[in-house]
Amino acid sequence: MSLRRATGLELHRTGFGIFALHEVRSERGVLVTLGRREHKRAAEVVEAGGAAALHEEAGRTLWWTSDGLYWDDEGLDAEAVALLAWDRRRRQDARIERLRKVRAADEAVEVARRQRIPDDVRIFVWQRDDGRCVRCGSEDDLQFDHVIPVARGGGNAPENVQVLCGPCNRQKSDHIA
Ligand SMILES: [Zn+2]
């Protein structure tokens, strides 16, 4: 790809009002200085989704796009630069969205793993609670419940596990939420 992100360069504003200047700076100093009107024209192009050429040196052009500053060394025109920058942003957004989903799935698996109550604890709690809901005594629709939810730091020790019926468990969840 002939369009490369111009790393280490930033747009800065100096001065105020009609004396304002905009500069493209690198660590080594000022690379380009834009007058107020020049900056305004370029900003309008970028605002409209286009690309504005700010500077040329040694066969390459510095472009300003809505996705930041880029160097081009193949003599691309403004439309091509804007499209390539847009495509790069679009792909990056899609990639971030994919990663977000992967991480969410990963976290869901981890929560499920932490919520899984070991068999020996289940047997112990079942016997301790006499095989019935500790709130209403029902023997139907029974579930193991974390007294303090795993998401809030509760663990799988017997003291934090109890037998509840479905209705009591839902009532408890509503109460917590
Ligand atoms: Zn109950």
Boltz pocket constraint, residues with backbone or C-beta under 6 A from the ligand:
constraints:
  - pocket:
      binder: B
      contacts: [[A, 133], [A, 134], [A, 135], [A, 136], [A, 137], [A, 138], [A, 164], [A, 165], [A, 166], [A, 167], [A, 168], [A, 169]]
      max_distance: 6.0
